[in-house]
Amino acid sequence: MTPRTYMIRIVWPQIVPLALPSFTNNWLVLLKTTALASILGLHDIMYNAHQAGRTSQEPFLFLLMAFCIYLGLTMISDVGLRVLGKRYALK
């Protein structure tokens, strides 16, 4: 058995169920506190929404849009990680 096959068929199925819960927690914390791929982050989104709201005199509209974007990112991540959790659940 090659090292790659050994890793995929034997080691990976044993590691993932144990590591996935902590990975999920860390991913969601990182998503909420730091930049995502150095482009999107909570502070960046909220700062830009605040600036746009001050400029257009409609702060709640832009803050609501920022909330929806951020909620969407969090929900997509959560659903994806739950699917992985069900797939690799300990039996």
Backbone as JSON Lines, residues from 0, in Angstrom:
{"i":0,"aa":"M","n":[0.85,-1.17,0.0],"ca":[0.0,0.0,0.0],"c":[0.9,1.24,0.0]}
{"i":1,"aa":"T","n":[0.6,2.17,-0.88],"ca":[1.41,3.38,-0.94],"c":[1.08,4.28,0.25]}
{"i":2,"aa":"P","n":[1.99,5.18,0.6],"ca":[1.71,6.09,1.72],"c":[0.44,6.92,1.51]}
{"i":3,"aa":"R","n":[0.19,7.31,0.29],"ca":[-1.01,8.11,0.01],"c":[-2.27,7.29,0.23]}
{"i":4,"aa":"T","n":[-2.29,6.07,-0.27],"ca":[-3.43,5.18,-0.07],"c":[-3.64,4.88,1.4]}
{"i":5,"aa":"Y","n":[-2.56,4.64,2.11],"ca":[-2.62,4.39,3.55],"c":[-3.23,5.59,4.28]}
{"i":6,"aa":"M","n":[-2.81,6.78,3.89],"ca":[-3.32,8.0,4.53],"c":[-4.81,8.17,4.25]}
{"i":7,"aa":"I","n":[-5.23,7.97,3.01],"ca":[-6.62,8.19,2.62],"c":[-7.55,7.12,3.19]}
{"i":8,"aa":"R","n":[-7.15,5.87,3.18],"ca":[-8.05,4.79,3.56],"c":[-8.01,4.42,5.04]}
{"i":9,"aa":"I","n":[-6.91,4.66,5.71],"ca":[-6.77,4.21,7.09],"c":[-6.68,5.38,8.07]}
{"i":10,"aa":"V","n":[-5.76,6.28,7.85],"ca":[-5.51,7.35,8.81],"c":[-6.6,8.41,8.76]}
{"i":11,"aa":"W","n":[-6.95,8.89,7.57],"ca":[-7.92,9.98,7.42],"c":[-9.27,9.66,8.09]}
{"i":12,"aa":"P","n":[-9.88,8.49,7.85],"ca":[-11.16,8.2,8.5],"c":[-11.08,8.14,10.03]}
{"i":13,"aa":"Q","n":[-9.92,7.9,10.58],"ca":[-9.77,7.87,12.03],"c":[-9.53,9.27,12.6]}
{"i":14,"aa":"I","n":[-8.88,10.12,11.85],"ca":[-8.53,11.45,12.32],"c":[-9.71,12.42,12.24]}
{"i":15,"aa":"V","n":[-10.43,12.4,11.14],"ca":[-11.46,13.42,10.88],"c":[-12.54,13.46,11.95]}
{"i":16,"aa":"P","n":[-13.13,12.35,12.38],"ca":[-14.19,12.47,13.39],"c":[-13.71,13.1,14.7]}
{"i":17,"aa":"L","n":[-12.46,12.92,15.03],"ca":[-11.93,13.5,16.26],"c":[-11.53,14.97,16.09]}
{"i":18,"aa":"A","n":[-11.08,15.33,14.91],"ca":[-10.58,16.69,14.68],"c":[-11.66,17.65,14.2]}
{"i":19,"aa":"L","n":[-12.72,17.15,13.59],"ca":[-13.72,18.02,12.97],"c":[-14.44,18.95,13.95]}
{"i":20,"aa":"P","n":[-14.84,18.51,15.15],"ca":[-15.51,19.46,16.05],"c":[-14.63,20.66,16.44]}
{"i":21,"aa":"S","n":[-13.38,20.43,16.74],"ca":[-12.52,21.56,17.1],"c":[-12.19,22.41,15.88]}
{"i":22,"aa":"F","n":[-12.06,21.79,14.7],"ca":[-11.85,22.56,13.49],"c":[-13.05,23.45,13.2]}
{"i":23,"aa":"T","n":[-14.26,22.9,13.37],"ca":[-15.48,23.68,13.15],"c":[-15.52,24.89,14.07]}
{"i":24,"aa":"N","n":[-15.24,24.67,15.34],"ca":[-15.24,25.77,16.3],"c":[-14.2,26.82,15.93]}
{"i":25,"aa":"N","n":[-13.0,26.4,15.62],"ca":[-11.94,27.34,15.26],"c":[-12.28,28.09,13.98]}
{"i":26,"aa":"W","n":[-12.85,27.4,12.99],"ca":[-13.2,28.06,11.73],"c":[-14.23,29.16,11.96]}
{"i":27,"aa":"L","n":[-15.27,28.86,12.73],"ca":[-16.31,29.87,12.96],"c":[-15.79,31.04,13.8]}
{"i":28,"aa":"V","n":[-14.9,30.77,14.73],"ca":[-14.29,31.86,15.51],"c":[-13.43,32.73,14.59]}
{"i":29,"aa":"L","n":[-12.63,32.1,13.75],"ca":[-11.79,32.86,12.82],"c":[-12.63,33.67,11.84]}
{"i":30,"aa":"L","n":[-13.71,33.08,11.38],"ca":[-14.59,33.79,10.46],"c":[-15.17,35.04,11.1]}
{"i":31,"aa":"K","n":[-15.47,34.95,12.39],"ca":[-16.09,36.08,13.08],"c":[-15.09,37.12,13.58]}
{"i":32,"aa":"T","n":[-13.82,36.76,13.72],"ca":[-12.88,37.7,14.33],"c":[-11.77,38.18,13.4]}
{"i":33,"aa":"T","n":[-11.49,37.49,12.34],"ca":[-10.39,37.9,11.48],"c":[-10.85,38.02,10.03]}
{"i":34,"aa":"A","n":[-9.95,38.42,9.19],"ca":[-10.27,38.56,7.78],"c":[-10.37,37.18,7.13]}
{"i":35,"aa":"L","n":[-11.32,37.06,6.22],"ca":[-11.49,35.83,5.46],"c":[-10.75,36.01,4.14]}
{"i":36,"aa":"A","n":[-9.69,35.25,3.97],"ca":[-8.87,35.32,2.76],"c":[-8.34,36.74,2.54]}
{"i":37,"aa":"S","n":[-8.1,37.45,3.62],"ca":[-7.56,38.8,3.6],"c":[-8.42,39.79,2.81]}
{"i":38,"aa":"I","n":[-9.67,39.45,2.58],"ca":[-10.56,40.34,1.83],"c":[-11.74,40.76,2.7]}
{"i":39,"aa":"L","n":[-12.42,39.78,3.3],"ca":[-13.61,40.07,4.08],"c":[-13.34,39.8,5.55]}
{"i":40,"aa":"G","n":[-13.75,40.7,6.37],"ca":[-13.67,40.51,7.8],"c":[-14.75,41.34,8.46]}
{"i":41,"aa":"L","n":[-15.09,41.02,9.67],"ca":[-16.17,41.74,10.34],"c":[-15.87,43.23,10.45]}
{"i":42,"aa":"H","n":[-14.65,43.56,10.82],"ca":[-14.31,44.98,10.97],"c":[-14.34,45.69,9.63]}
{"i":43,"aa":"D","n":[-13.85,45.02,8.58],"ca":[-13.87,45.64,7.25],"c":[-15.3,45.88,6.77]}
{"i":44,"aa":"I","n":[-16.15,44.86,6.9],"ca":[-17.53,44.98,6.45],"c":[-18.27,46.05,7.24]}
{"i":45,"aa":"M","n":[-18.12,46.02,8.55],"ca":[-18.85,46.97,9.38],"c":[-18.33,48.41,9.18]}
{"i":46,"aa":"Y","n":[-17.03,48.57,9.01],"ca":[-16.48,49.91,8.78],"c":[-17.0,50.48,7.46]}
{"i":47,"aa":"N","n":[-16.96,49.65,6.41],"ca":[-17.45,50.12,5.11],"c":[-18.95,50.4,5.15]}
{"i":48,"aa":"A","n":[-19.71,49.57,5.85],"ca":[-21.15,49.81,5.96],"c":[-21.41,51.1,6.74]}
{"i":49,"aa":"H","n":[-20.64,51.32,7.79],"ca":[-20.81,52.55,8.57],"c":[-20.47,53.79,7.73]}
{"i":50,"aa":"Q","n":[-19.39,53.72,6.99],"ca":[-19.0,54.85,6.14],"c":[-20.05,55.12,5.06]}
{"i":51,"aa":"A","n":[-20.54,54.05,4.42],"ca":[-21.56,54.22,3.38],"c":[-22.85,54.77,3.98]}
{"i":52,"aa":"G","n":[-23.19,54.32,5.18],"ca":[-24.39,54.82,5.84],"c":[-24.29,56.29,6.2]}
{"i":53,"aa":"R","n":[-23.1,56.71,6.64],"ca":[-22.91,58.12,6.96],"c":[-22.99,58.99,5.71]}
{"i":54,"aa":"T","n":[-22.47,58.48,4.61],"ca":[-22.48,59.24,3.36],"c":[-23.89,59.39,2.8]}
{"i":55,"aa":"S","n":[-24.66,58.32,2.85],"ca":[-25.99,58.35,2.23],"c":[-27.11,58.69,3.2]}
{"i":56,"aa":"Q","n":[-26.79,58.89,4.47],"ca":[-27.79,59.21,5.5],"c":[-28.77,58.06,5.73]}
{"i":57,"aa":"E","n":[-28.4,56.82,5.36],"ca":[-29.22,55.63,5.61],"c":[-28.36,54.55,6.26]}
{"i":58,"aa":"P","n":[-27.98,54.75,7.51],"ca":[-27.04,53.8,8.13],"c":[-27.64,52.42,8.35]}
{"i":59,"aa":"F","n":[-28.92,52.33,8.66],"ca":[-29.51,51.04,8.97],"c":[-29.59,50.14,7.74]}
{"i":60,"aa":"L","n":[-29.79,50.72,6.57],"ca":[-29.84,49.94,5.35],"c":[-28.5,49.25,5.11]}
{"i":61,"aa":"F","n":[-27.43,49.99,5.22],"ca":[-26.11,49.41,4.97],"c":[-25.69,48.45,6.07]}
{"i":62,"aa":"L","n":[-26.03,48.75,7.3],"ca":[-25.71,47.83,8.38],"c":[-26.52,46.54,8.26]}
{"i":63,"aa":"L","n":[-27.76,46.64,7.79],"ca":[-28.57,45.45,7.56],"c":[-27.99,44.61,6.42]}
{"i":64,"aa":"M","n":[-27.51,45.27,5.38],"ca":[-26.87,44.55,4.28],"c":[-25.6,43.85,4.76]}
{"i":65,"aa":"A","n":[-24.81,44.52,5.57],"ca":[-23.59,43.92,6.11],"c":[-23.94,42.72,6.99]}
{"i":66,"aa":"F","n":[-24.99,42.86,7.79],"ca":[-25.45,41.76,8.63],"c":[-25.84,40.56,7.79]}
{"i":67,"aa":"C","n":[-26.56,40.79,6.69],"ca":[-26.99,39.69,5.83],"c":[-25.81,39.0,5.16]}
{"i":68,"aa":"I","n":[-24.83,39.78,4.72],"ca":[-23.63,39.19,4.11],"c":[-22.9,38.33,5.13]}
{"i":69,"aa":"Y","n":[-22.73,38.86,6.3],"ca":[-21.99,38.14,7.33],"c":[-22.74,36.91,7.81]}
{"i":70,"aa":"L","n":[-24.06,37.03,7.96],"ca":[-24.88,35.9,8.36],"c":[-24.84,34.81,7.28]}
{"i":71,"aa":"G","n":[-24.86,35.22,6.04],"ca":[-24.77,34.26,4.93],"c":[-23.46,33.49,4.95]}
{"i":72,"aa":"L","n":[-22.35,34.2,5.16],"ca":[-21.05,33.53,5.23],"c":[-21.0,32.53,6.39]}
{"i":73,"aa":"T","n":[-21.52,32.93,7.52],"ca":[-21.52,32.05,8.69],"c":[-22.43,30.85,8.48]}
{"i":74,"aa":"M","n":[-23.6,31.06,7.9],"ca":[-24.52,29.95,7.68],"c":[-23.99,28.95,6.66]}
{"i":75,"aa":"I","n":[-23.39,29.44,5.59],"ca":[-22.81,28.54,4.59],"c":[-21.71,27.7,5.22]}
{"i":76,"aa":"S","n":[-20.86,28.32,6.01],"ca":[-19.79,27.58,6.68],"c":[-20.36,26.56,7.65]}
{"i":77,"aa":"D","n":[-21.36,26.95,8.41],"ca":[-21.95,26.06,9.4],"c":[-22.61,24.85,8.74]}
{"i":78,"aa":"V","n":[-23.37,25.08,7.68],"ca":[-24.04,23.98,6.98],"c":[-23.01,23.03,6.37]}
{"i":79,"aa":"G","n":[-22.0,23.58,5.74],"ca":[-20.96,22.73,5.15],"c":[-20.24,21.9,6.19]}
{"i":80,"aa":"L","n":[-19.92,22.49,7.31],"ca":[-19.22,21.75,8.35],"c":[-20.14,20.74,9.04]}
{"i":81,"aa":"R","n":[-21.43,21.01,9.12],"ca":[-22.36,20.01,9.66],"c":[-22.47,18.81,8.74]}
{"i":82,"aa":"V","n":[-22.49,19.04,7.44],"ca":[-22.53,17.94,6.48],"c":[-21.29,17.07,6.64]}
{"i":83,"aa":"L","n":[-20.14,17.7,6.75],"ca":[-18.91,16.93,6.99],"c":[-18.98,16.18,8.32]}
{"i":84,"aa":"G","n":[-19.54,16.81,9.33],"ca":[-19.68,16.17,10.63],"c":[-20.55,14.93,10.57]}
{"i":85,"aa":"K","n":[-21.66,15.0,9.83],"ca":[-22.52,13.83,9.69],"c":[-21.84,12.72,8.89]}
{"i":86,"aa":"R","n":[-21.07,13.12,7.89],"ca":[-20.39,12.12,7.07],"c":[-19.33,11.37,7.86]}
{"i":87,"aa":"Y","n":[-18.61,12.07,8.69],"ca":[-17.51,11.46,9.44],"c":[-17.85,11.23,10.92]}
{"i":88,"aa":"A","n":[-19.13,11.15,11.24],"ca":[-19.53,10.97,12.63],"c":[-19.03,9.62,13.18]}
{"i":89,"aa":"L","n":[-18.64,9.64,14.45],"ca":[-18.24,8.4,15.09],"c":[-19.47,7.53,15.29]}
{"i":90,"aa":"K","n":[-19.31,6.27,14.98],"ca":[-20.47,5.35,15.09],"c":[-20.28,4.4,16.21]}
